[in-house]
Amino acid sequence: MPNIALELGKQAAAFGVNGAYGKQEDVDGIRVIPVAISWTGFGGGSDEAGNGGGGGGGYAVPIGAYVRRGDDLRFEPNVVSFLAVAIPFVWVAGRALARVIKALKK
């Protein structure tokens, strides 16, 4: 049986930068490079009988794009994606803060 960790490592080598930065596109003289936050996870194992398995997965959130117009290079954020991540985070943080304040009042 091949070493699962080595096989997963070989496959994961391309995930890093390729997962965070997309392929650059030129649209009407404007160069666009999409940017995302991405993360991956892998696992595997086997028993004494030689049975084994492994798996993995990943997730990416588009956060914006680098846009080059002539000599000007700027990062333009993806506001919709930011709000989709920020709203649940603020809600959870608010609930936690409310519980801490309630506990401190007792």
Helices and strands as residue ranges (DSSP letters): H 4-12, H 15-20, E 25-27, E 30-46, E 52-69, E 72-77, H 79-105
